Amino acid sequence: MHNYTKPVVCKSGNEYYVFFSFYHNGQKYDRKLREGINRIKNEKQRIAEAEALAEARHIWLQNGWNPVIDPKFEMRNANAAFS
């Protein structure tokens, strides 16, 4: 069992974001990531970027990312060095 839900693209009004939940020390943390995707004027491109962001963050989660203690996944290089 994973300690996260798979990131999905969501829309609220005219804004898109990537949503997922992460469980850390028995507590649930909901995350909404935008990372500049709503600055893209073309809606098809915006959706494509949102889907790419969701897939990228899913890969991070699969590789051990904990968005609660390391929001920018700066420890990924440290993890690779010890593998």
N, C-alpha and C positions, 0 to 999 in steps of 0.2 A: 504494500500500500504506500502511496505517495503522501507527502506532507503538503501537497498543493493541488489546486485544480488547474486544468489546462487553460492557458490564457485564450480568451475569445475576444473578437472585435464586437464592440457595442456602439450604438448610436443614441444620442440624447439630443433632440432638436436637430441642429445642424452640426453638432460636434461628435467626433468619433474618439473612442478610447479603447484601450486593451484592458480587460478586467480579468483578475484571477484572485484566488484566496490562497493564503499561505498559513500553515499552522506551525507555531513556534512555542515551545514549552507549554503545550496544551491550550494555547490561546489562538483564536482565528484572527488573521489580519487580512482585510480586503485591500486590494491594490487597484488603482485606476491609473494607467500610464497613457500619457498623450505624446510626450517627447516631440512636440512640434508638428505632428501630423495634420493638425487643423489649420496650419498656415498654407497648406497646399490648396489652391483654388479649384483645380480640376477634381471633381468628385471621384472619378474612376481611379485617378492616381492616388488620391487620399485613401481610398479603400485598399488599394494595392499596398501602400506603405503601412497601413494599419495591420494588414494581414502579415506582412513581412516582420513587423515589430512583434506581433503575437508569436510567430514561429521562432524568432530569435530569442525571445524571453522564455519560451518553452524549452529550447535547447539549454539555456542558462540554468533553468530549474533542474533539468535532467542531469546537468553536470555539477549539481550540488549547491547552486546559488541560494543563499538565504537573504531575501530582500529586507528582512527586519534588521539584521545586524550589519549587512553590507549592501546598501541600496544600489550602488553603482558597480557591484561585482568586482571591486578592486582586488579582492583576495584571490581571483581566479588564477593569476600568474603565480601566486604563492602556492596554491593547490597543485598546479602543474609541476612546480619545482620539486615537490615532495612525492610525486607519483612515481 
